[in-house]
Amino acid sequence: MERSLSPANTSFNEHNWRGAAACRDVGPDVFFPDKGRSPKDAKAYCAACAVKLLCLEAALAVPAGDDHGVWGGTTVRERRAERAKRRYQDHADEPVEAAS
């Protein structure tokens, strides 16, 4: 996955995106809020991040249950929903067998 980010054609891929992340100099406590605390501060960093989609894809590649915190502007619950949506889309075009 590669995404062009500037007129100078600087591009990032799944291997080199972290150095360009808006959160690179922010403490982890912002992205791993205590239970019951809002993720809005973390999401604010993600909202304008040039590599948000690459971060999200990296988070979605982590097995469900092993991922924590805010990644790519999403919470664990939002990523769970995204995984389910993608699974559904992956199987939406498969033929359905009739019951006999």
N, C-alpha and C positions, 0 to 999 in steps of 0.2 A: 504494500500500500504506500503510495507516495502522493504528496500533496504540495503543489507549488504555493509559496506563501508571500512572495514579494516580486516586484518588477525586476529585481536583480536575479530572479529565478533561483533563489535559495530554496532548497527543498529538504524536507525531513522525511524519514521513513521510520518503520517500527524499531530500528536499531539506534537511531541517533536523536530522537526527539526530546529526551529529558533535559538536555542543556538549554533548550529554547522554551521550556515550560515557564509560565508566569509564576509558578509556585516554587521555583528552584531555590529561592533564598528565604522561604517562609517556613517557620517551625511546623513540625508534624502535628502538634496539638490542634491546629486550625483544621486539618483535614481528617483528624480522627477525634471528633468531639465526644465528650462523655455522653453516656446514655441520657436521653431526654433533652440534650442541647441541640440547638438548631444548626444545620449545616450551611446556613446562608452566607456566612463569611467565606467559607471554602468555595462555595458556588460563585461568589463574586469574583474571586481570582480566576476561576475557570471560564467565566462568561466571556472574557476578552482574550483568552489564551489562544495563541496561534496554533498550538498543537493539541487542542482539546480533543479532537476526534481520534488522534493517535493514542492519546492517553486512555480514552474510553475503550478503544479496541484492545489495548493491553490489559485493561481491567476485565473486559469480557472474556479474555483468554484464560484468566485464572479460574480454576474450578469454583463453582458456587459453594459457599460455605467457608472457603479459604480466603475470600476477599473481604476487606474491611475498609471503612472510611469513604471519603469522597474522591472519586477518580473521574476525570473527564466530565466534571459537572454533574455527576450522578451519585446517588446514595446506593447502598447495598440493595435496598428495596427496589429502586428504579432500575438497577442493573438486572435484578431478578426478572422484572417485568420485560425488559428488553430482550433477555435471553429467551423467555417464553414466546415473545412476539416473533423472534427470528426462527425459533423452532417451528412455529406454526407456519410461517411464510415458506420455510424450506420444504414443508410437507404439503402445502396447499395445492401444488400442481400434481401430486401423486394420484393415480387413479384409485378410486374407492371400490373395493371388491363387494359384490352383492352377497348378502347372506343367503345360504341355501337352506 
